[in-house]
Amino acid sequence: MPTPLDDIMDTFASVDQDTRLELLLDYAQRLPALPKHLQTQRDMGMNKVEECQTPVFLWIEHEGEKVRIFADVAEEAPTIRGLISIMVHGLDGATPEEVQALPGDLLAKLGLSGVIRMNRAVGLAAMIARIRKGEAK
């Protein structure tokens, strides 16, 4: 059964480059607000993804057999905000096995590897590693 992330990747793969960039910006606008119980932690600098030039804050929580993913990225960084939003929308509520299957080549699967700068790709790799590692705790 396809996961929401599979559906997102299929959507990106089915459109042209300009539309992919529009979709990425759309996801940037749709990143869910950080729950209040995590806002204080963010304000204290907790759960910051240090490898990202843009301030990115990322939490992985467990609710029963499901994984919850929460993130905060400044609106002034729509590319990174869009990428993290894709992972949140695609994996929030997933099983631990689905989270572990998060592709390391997500940019390529989204058809964005040619348009995302290397430093952002490094940041994305760090976010993917953090999600996988956070899930494994």
N, C-alpha and C positions, 0 to 999 in steps of 0.2 A: 504494500500500500504506500503510495507516495506521501512524503511528508510535506508540510507547508513550504519548507525550504526547497524541496524538489520542484514544487509548483512555481515558486518565484524564479528559480533558475531556468525552468522551461519558458516562462514568460519572457525573460530577458533574452534567451537564445532565439526566440521567435521574431524579434523585432530588429530594426536597423540601429546603427550606432547612435544617431541623434535621439531616437526614442528611448534607448537604454539610458542615456544621460538624463532625459526627462523623468524616466522612472526612478532613477537614483535620487534626483531632487525631490520627487514626490515622497519617496520613503524617508528622506531627511525631515520632511514636514510632519511625518506620521510617527516619529519616535515617541512612544508613550512617555508621559511625564514620570519622573522619578517619584516613587512612593515617599510619603512624608518620613517614614521611619528610616529611610536611607539618605535623605537630604542632609541631615546633621553629619552623618559619616562623610558624605561628599565634601561638605563645608570644612571638615577637619582634614581633608586630603586623603582619606582612606579609600582603598580600592582603585587608586589611580593606575592606569596602564602607562608605566614610565617610558616604554619604548616609543610611544606616540608623541609627536611634536605638539599635536593638538591635545588639550586636556580631555582625556577620556576616562570615565569612571565606570566600572563594571562589577556587577554582583551576580553570583550564581547561588540560588537557594533551592532547597528540595521541599516539595509538598507531596508526601506519599511517594508514589512511583514516578512522579513527574518532576521535571527540572524547570525552575523559573529563572528567567534572565532579565536583569534590569540594568539599564545603562543611562548615562548622562553625557552628552556632548554639546558644546556650545553651538547655538544656531549659526554662528559666524563661520562654522566649518561644515558646510553642507555635504561635501564628499564623504568625509569620515562619518558624519552623522547618518548619512544615507546607508553606508555600508554596515554600521552597527545596527541600524534600524532593520535592515534586511535580516541580520542574524537574530535579532530579538523576535521579529515577526515569524521567522522561519523555524525557530527552535524553542520559543517559550511554550511550555506545556509538553515538550517532547519527553521521550523516555531517555534514560541514561545512554542506552545503545545508540539512539538517533543522534544525541549530542556528540558522542564519540566518533560518529561517522561524518561529522562536519568536514567537508573537503578542504584540504590545505591549499588547493588551487581555486578557491572560491572566485577570485577575480576572473580567471579564465572561464570558469563555468558560467559566469554572468556576462561574459563577452566584454569585459572592461579592462583586461590586462594591458591593452595598447593605449589606453587613455588615462590611466592612473599613474602618477609619478612614483618613482621607486621608493621615496621616503614614506609615502602613504602605504605602499605595498608592504613595507617592513612593519609599519604600525598595524596593518590588518593581520599580518602573520602573528604578531604578538597578541592581538585580541583573540584570534582563533586558538592559539596555544593556551591563553588564559581561560577561555571557555572550556576547553577540553580538560585542563588541569583542575579547574574549579569544580567541574562535574565529578572528577575522579576522587575528590576528597571524601 
